[in-house]
Amino acid sequence: MGSLTAPPTSSPNRVRVAEPAADGFTTNIAAGSPPETVTHLLDHAVALGASDLFFSAEDGSYSASLRHLGIIRKIGRLPAELARHCLAHIRAEAAMDIAEHRRPQDGRFTHQTGTGKFIDLRVCSMPTLNGEDLSIRVLDREAGALPVDRLGLLPDDREKLGQLLHRPGGLLLVTGPTGSGKTTTLYACLRHLNDGSRRIHAIEDPIECALAGVHQSQPNAKLGLTFPELLRGIVRQGPDVIMIGEIRDAETAHTAVSAANSGHLVLATLHAPVAAGGVASMLAFGVAPHFLATSLIGIVSQRLVRTFCPECRFPIEGDWVNGDPLTPRYAALGCPVCHHSGFGARTALFEVLTVTRPIRSLVQAREPSHVIEDQARREGMTDFLKAANALIASGRTDPDEVKRCVPPDCLGSAEHT
């Protein structure tokens, strides 16, 4: 059978999805000027729907690669001299110090593709053994503008999230590893709330997308303007909703809890493996359990998994997914549409934990994550295992992809810690 169990086990009769051939992603880097080469590579990354473009220094040359649906793909090589001129061009466009190569730097600029599409680019440089590496985060304004009902939430979870967003106040955490789509979820929540009846403030580092009607602020390390200082100032602005791009330190955690307890709706991201783990992460910042228990209204945790290309997926004859009714398990061979990868997009698996009175008592008593998680399951929380099996049963992905993206201890039978 094709569904997952906890803990997941290997499937000896798997039909493996073909990995993409190199020519599905590589591009011919013609001998043009540095601006022309950069434009070509950026347009190529945007056309593929890549989230990042990388220039990596090697011995005597540079390699160019991109991140496509979460996987690194090599796209070509550049002579060292051309690559250095390309990097200098990018640094100038991003308003970075072109003479400083000893320290990491950050910058950003906007690129217009050949089709007239505007893409926001976030640039980071890093000195390495062989030279300077450069990474570019590709922020597609249109692709990131998802409404809540297109995030991939199951119907019950979508209803729970809607109810949490319409609370008059409290702390709503969105957890997951880097690159799991937390910011996309926060932006969808802000768009849902941004109907003109609320004053909404957001603190982000950096600001990834401009939202009309939302007052967005960004810390400035050169001026000594920090997350906590901005947050303290925003609380005095009379906001109804506060979005914190990431809780990174104890002061921000304490201020967020204080703002939530004083009647503001606070949305924030946090690093935690599962929804219940968000409580332990906040307590690790030194937040008093009583104040966290009284402010916390819910925790959303998420992981991104690839979904099959609709053009080349097919049902596997005689292989069924557990359920009522039984549904066929799917695979995909790969085709030109998906660059021979077999996968055409990504969606998120979610856990939505609503803080009820019993869970509030567990938080106040500093109970470990597995105790809170067990109580949430008894109250009907859909965990990652159930969400994954629902996605597999719909024919959109397979168990191997879920196992690649979600650690085994997050799939139902988490180790007690």
N, C-alpha and C positions, 0 to 999 in steps of 0.2 A: 504494500500500500504506500501511497505517496505522501501521507501527512506526517507531521513531526510528532515525536513523543518526547517526554522529558525524563532524563537527558537524552538528546538525539543520538541515534546510532547510525553507523554507516549503512548504505544500501548497496549490496553487492551487485544487483542487476540494474544499476543506474544507466540511463541513456544520457551520455554526456553531451552538453551543449558545446558546439565548436567554438573555440576562442577565435577572435578575429585575425585574419591574415594581416601582415604588416601593411600591405598596400591599401587596406581600408582606411588607414589614418595618415600614412606618410604623404608628404607633398614635395614637389620639386622646388627647391630654393634656388631660383635663378640668380645669376650674377648681376644684381641691381644695386642701386644705392642703398645705404642703410635705412633711410625713411621708407623706400619702396619695399625692402625686405621685411621691415617691421610691420608695415601695412598688410603685406601678403600673409604673414604668419598670424596676425590678429584676425584678419578676415577668415582665414582657414579655421581658427579656433572657434570663432563665433558660428560659422556655418555648421560645424560639427556639434555645436551645443556644449562645448567644453566649459568647465567651471574655472580652470586654471591653465596658464601657459608658463612653461619653465625654460630658462636658459641655464644650462649647467656646464661649468668649466671643467674640461678634461685635459689630459696631457696633449697639448698641441692643437686642440680644436674645442668647439662647443657643441653640445647636443641640445636639440630643441625637443621638448615633449609637452604633452598636455594631459589633463585629467578629464576623462570622458566617462560619465556615469560612475564616478568614484574610482576608476581604474587608470593608472598611468600608462600612456601610449607614446612611444617614440615617433616623432614625425619627420626628423631630418637632422642633418649635421651642418654646421657652419664653420668656415675657416676662422681661426682665432682672431685675425685682424678684422674681418667683417663683423664678427660677433661683438668685439669691443666697441666698434663704431655704432653698432645697433644698440648696445646697452647704454652708451653715452647719449644717443638720441632719445631713448626711453626716459633716462634720468632727467634730461632737460625738459621733456614734455611734462614729467611728473613734478617739476619744481623741486628736484632733489639737488644736493650739492654734487656737481659733477667731478669735483676735485677730491672728494673724500671717498676713499676705497678701503679704509681700515676698520670702519664701524658699520653696523647694519643701519639702513635708512629706510624710511617709508615715504610714499608719495601717492598721488592719484592724478588721473586726467581722464578726459572723455575722448573716445574714438568714434568716428563716423565711418561705417562700413561702406563698401561700394554700392550697396542697395539703399543707402541713406539712413540706416538704422543707427541710433546713438547708443553706445555701450560705455558704462562706467568701468574704469580700470583702477584697481588698487595695486600698487607696486611695492615690493620689498626687496632690498638688496642684502646680500650676505657674503662677507669675505670667506674664502675657503682655501685649501691647500694649493689648488691649481689656478686660482683666480677668483673673480667675483661671480657669484650666482645671482640670478634675478628671477623672482616669481611674480606673476601677474594674476590677480584674481579678476575674473571676468564676470561682471555684474550686469546681467541683462534686465533692464527695467521692466520689460514686458513679461519675461519668463518668471520673474520673482513675484509678480503681482497676483498671487493666487487668493481667491476668496476662501473662507473657512470650509465651505462645502466641497472644495476641490483639493484639500490637503491629503485626503486618503483615510480620513476617520471613518470607522464603522458607524452606522446610523445611531446606535445607542450612545457611543462616545461623542459624536457630534452634538447630540442633544445635551449631554452632560456639560460639554465645553460651553455651549451657548448659555446654559443656566449659570455657570460660573462667571462668564463675562458680564452678565446682567446683575451680579451682586453689587450693592452700593459701595462696598469696600472690602479690603482683604488682600492677601498676598497669593498670587497665582504663579507658580514656578514652572518653567519649561526646561527639562533636563535632557541630557544626551551628550555624546562625545562631540568633538570638533567636526564640523562638516556633516552633521546629521539633520540639518534643516531647521534648527531652532529659531534662527532669525526670521526665516520665511514664515514660520508659524506665528511668531510675535507680530510681524507685519500684517498678516491676515487678521489677527485679532484686533489690531489697531484700526484697520480698515472697517472691520465690523462695528467697532465702537464709534468711529468717526462720522457721526450723522449730524454734527453741528450742535448737538445738545450738551456736549461735554467739552471741557478744556483739557486737552491731552498734551503732556510733555514727555519727551523721550531723551535719554542720555545714551549715546552710542560712541564706541571708539573702534573703528571710524563709523561715520554715518554712511550706511550702504545704499540707501535709497531715499530720495526726498519725498515726503508725504504731505500733500496739500492739507492744510488745516491742523497739522500736528507741529508743535513747537519743539524742534530738534536741536540738541546741544551736543558738543563734542569736547572731551577733555583736551587740554593743551599742555603737554609736558614741559615745553620751553618756557611757558609762563607760570608753571607750577599749579595749573588749574587741574585738579584731580576729580575723579568720580565722586568721592564723598562730598567735596566742596560744592560741586554742581548740584548734587542731590539735595543738600541742605538749602541751597538757594531756590531750587524748584519747589520745595515744600512750602516756601513762603510766597510763591506765586499764585496760590489758590487753585491748584489743579484738581480735576476730578479723577484723572487717570495718569499714572506715571509708569513709563516703560524704562527699564534698566537693561541695557544691552547684555551685561554679564555681571553677576555678583562675584567679585574677585578678591575681596578682602573683608576683614572683620568689620571695619567702619561702615562700608557700604551695606553689609548684611544687617547690622544693627539699625542703620538709618532706614532701610527698606522695611524692616519689621515695625519700627516706630511709626513710619508713614502709614502703613497698612492698618495699624491699631488705632490711628487717629482718624480713620474714615476714608482714606484714599484707596482706590483700586490700583494695586501695584502689580505689574507684570514684569518678570525678570527671568533670565536664563541662568543656568547653574550646571556644573559638571557633576553628574551622578549616573550610575549605570542603569538603574531602574527607577520608577516613580517613587517607591518607598524610600530609596536611597537619598532622595533630596532632603529628607529630614535630618539624616546623619550629617550630610554636607553642611547644612545650616548650623547644626549644633557644633560642628567642628570649628566654626568661626567664632564660637563663644556666645552665641545667642542664647538667652535664658529660655529654657524649655517652656515656661509658663507663657512668656510673650510670644514665642513662636506658635504655641498651641492656639492662642487666642486670635492670632492674625492670619494663619494659614487657612486658605479655603480649598486649595486643590493643587495637584502636581500632574503635569503632562510630561511623559517621557517618550522619546521617539528614536527610531533607527531607520535609515534609508536602505532599501533593497532595490535591485534592478528588476524590471518587469519585461516579459518577453516582447519581442517585436511582433506586432499584429500581422505583418505581412508573411512571416515565415514560421510562426508557431503552428503546432499540429498536435492532436490528441494521440497519445501512445496506446496502441491497440492492446487491450487486455490488462492495462494497468489502471487501477482505480484509486481514488482518494477516499479515505474513510469519511463517512458522513451519511446523512439521511436526507435526500437520496444520495447514492453513490455517484460521483462525478469522475470523468476521465482525467488522468494526469497529463499535463502538456509538457512539451519540449519545443525547442526552436533550433533549426539548423544553421541559421545565419544567411543573410542575403545582402545585396548592395544597399538596400534601404537602411539597414542597421549596421553597415560597414562590416558585415560578416561576423558580428559579435553574438547574434541571437537575442540581443536585448535592445529595446528601443527607448526606454525611459526609466525613471526611478519613481517610487512612491514610498510613503512612510508607514512603518508599523507604529502603533500608538498604544500606550497605557494612559488612561485618564483616571486618576485617583481623586475622588471627592472626599474632602475631610468631613467626616460625620462626627457625632458626639463620641462614640466609642474610639474612633481613631484619634480624636483630639486628646482623649484621656491617655492613650498610649504615647503620644508625643510628649505630653506633660510629664509622664513617668519615665521618659528617656528609654523606652523599649527599643530593642534592636530592629533593624530594617525588616528582617524576615517575619517578625511578629506583626508589624504594621502591614506588611504585604499579605500575610495570611488573612488578616481581618478584612482587608480591602477585597480580596478574592471572595470571601464569604458574603460580602455585601454586593457582589456582582461585577467587580472590576474585570475588564477584559485585559489579560496580561499579554506579553509578547507572543507566547506560545499559541494562544487562541487567535490572536490577530494574524499570526503567520499562517496557521492552518486555514483560516478563512481566505487568505490571499491565494494559497496553493489550491484550495478547492475551487476558486473562481477561474483557475487556469492561467493566472497571470505571472506566476513564478514557480520555482521548484525548491525542494528542501535544501539542496546544496547551496543555493544562493542565500537562503536565510541563514544557514550555518556560517557562511562566509562573513556575514554582516553583523550577526548577533552572537555574542559569546554564549557558550553552553549554559553557564550558570545564570544567564538572564532569560533562558527559555523554560520557565516554569519551575524547575527544581533548584532554585538558587541555594547556594551554600549558606548555612546559618553563620552569620558573623556578628 
